Amino acid sequence: MNVLVIHGPNLHLLGRRAPEIYGAATLKQLDAGIKKHAAGLGQKVRIFQSNSEGKIIDLLTANAGWADALVINPGAYTHYSYAIRDAIEGLGLPAVEVHLSDIARREPFRRISVIKPVCLAQFKGEGRRSYFKALDYCLSLPPKGK
């Protein structure tokens, strides 16, 4: 199974930005953990991070033919990017939304996800384990084209 993993804006600041909320691990360390977990599941992953909404949409489009599933942490775009939502829906790629923190327990504006309705599942509030659970969940998806 091929899984596309996309990190949204400001995730390149992991390890420096609010470690009490997002943890002390850097993005490089998170990516290494994702790769290791995916390899243990027999998955191939492509991982990208972008601070740009348009670039995220371009990455989705460019990798949709390769990917069997999408794991996305849209960052702040979670709360207002109908463009990313529409791209996920339009590409028809089975998607899982992830968050390091529990957005349901954060500021009121963070509790709303416009991405969630086009995703099959959402994992949040468990740090990097949110990503691992998303990868595990991807194993339950039907093979591409079925």
N, C-alpha and C positions, 0 to 999 in steps of 0.2 A: 504494500500500500504506500502510495506517495502522498505525503501531507505537506501542504504549504502552511508555514507559520509566519504570520505578519504581526510585528509590534508597531504600534502607533506612536504618536508624538510624545516626546520627552522620556521615552523608555531608555534612550541612550544615556540618561542621567542616573540610571539605577546605581545604587551604591553611594551616591552623593545626595540625591534628592529624597528628603523625608524618609530616612531608613527606618524610623519607627512605624511608618505606614507600609512601605514597599520592601523593606528588608535591606540587608547590608550587601547582598550579592550584586555584582555588576552585570550589565547586559551580556558581556562575554561569558561570564560564569553561568548565567541563566541559559544561554544558548548551548553551552557545553553540556549542561544537564539535560536539556531537551534532546540533543543529539544522542546522548548515551541512553536515555530512556527509550527513544524511538528505535534505536538499534536493537535494544533488548526485546522489542516487540516485533522486530522484522520490518519496520517501517523505514522509508527513505524520507528525509525532510529537506526542504529548502526554507531557509530562514532569512527574513528581511526586516529591517526597521526603517521607518521613514517618518519625518515630521510633516510631510506634505500630503494633503488629502488626494490631490491629483496623482501623485506618485504611487500611493497605495492602490488606487483604482487601476493604474497602469500595471502594477505588479500582479494584481488579481487577474486582469485580462491576459497578460503575457504568460501566466503560469496555469491558467484554467485547464488547458489541454493536458498538461502533465499531471496535475493534482487529482487525487481521488477525494480529498477532503481539505478543508481549510480550518485552521485554528487561528483565531484573530483576537488580539488585544487592541481594540481601537483607541485606547487611551481616551483623551478628552473628546475625540470624535464620536465616542459612544453616545454622547448626549444630544448630538445635533447633526450628525452627518447623514443626511438623507441620500447624498451622492454615493457614499460607501455602501449604505444599505441597499440602494437600488442596484449597484454593481454586483453585490453578492446575490441578490435575488435574480437579476438578469442572467448571470452566468450559470445559475442552477447548481453551483458547487455546494455540496453538503458542508455546512459551516457550524463551528462551535465557538462561542464567545468566551473569552477568559479575562480574568482580572486578578491581579495579585492581592488587592485589598477587597474588602466586602463593600461594594458600592451601595448596597442596600442599607448600610449602617453609617454612611458618610453624609456629607452635606446634602441638603434636599436636591440641588441641581444634579448631583452625581447619581441619584437613585433612579433616574430615568434613562433607559437604553432604547434608542431608536433602532439599534442593530439586532437586539434580541428577537424580535418577531420573525426575522429571516434566518435565524439559527435554530438548529435542532436541539441544542443544549447550551447552558451557561454554567461555568464553574468560576467561583469567586471566593476571595477571602482566605485562600490557603497558600498564599505565596506561590512558589514555583510548583507546588503540588497541584495547583489549579491547571497548569499546563499539562502536567503528567496525566491528570484525570481526563483532560480533553483528548490526549493521545490514546489513552485506554478506550475511551468512548468511541473513537474513530474506528476501532476494530469491530465494533458492532454494526457498522454501516454496511449496506449491501455493496457488492462490487460495482464499480463504475459501469454505467450502461444498463443496469438491471432495474 
